[in-house]
Amino acid sequence: LEKLNVDIIEAGFAAASPDDFNAIDRISQTIKNSRICSLARAIDKDIKVAGEAIAKAKMNRIHTFIATSPIHME
């Protein structure tokens, strides 16, 4: 994706699992020309974990979302 000049790469959902966190962390250390994102629910824990996962990225951001459907809110 970086070679295709994608400006923002959403690398995963860090709070979903240790594997997702580790993948985002590794991607953050490798990619230099694209902004690396982690997805996070709009709750403190997810945002904190997302921030830790993307901390080593040259450019980073957190994409947040709020559940709106009954199944996701459950």
Secondary structure in CASP SS format (residue, H / E / C, confidence):
PFRMAT SS
TARGET T0000
AUTHOR 0000-0000-0000
METHOD secondary structure of the structure
MODEL  1
L C 1.00
E C 1.00
K C 1.00
L C 1.00
N C 1.00
V C 1.00
D C 1.00
I E 1.00
I E 1.00
E E 1.00
A C 1.00
G C 1.00
F C 1.00
A H 1.00
A H 1.00
A H 1.00
S C 1.00
P H 1.00
D H 1.00
D H 1.00
F H 1.00
N H 1.00
A H 1.00
I H 1.00
D H 1.00
R H 1.00
I H 1.00
S H 1.00
Q H 1.00
T H 1.00
I C 1.00
K C 1.00
N C 1.00
S C 1.00
R E 1.00
I E 1.00
C E 1.00
S E 1.00
L E 1.00
A E 1.00
R E 1.00
A C 1.00
I C 1.00
D H 1.00
K H 1.00
D H 1.00
I H 1.00
K H 1.00
V H 1.00
A H 1.00
G H 1.00
E H 1.00
A H 1.00
I C 1.00
A C 1.00
K C 1.00
A C 1.00
K C 1.00
M C 1.00
N E 1.00
R E 1.00
I E 1.00
H E 1.00
T E 1.00
F E 1.00
I C 1.00
A C 1.00
T C 1.00
S C 1.00
P H 1.00
I H 1.00
H H 1.00
M H 1.00
E C 1.00
END
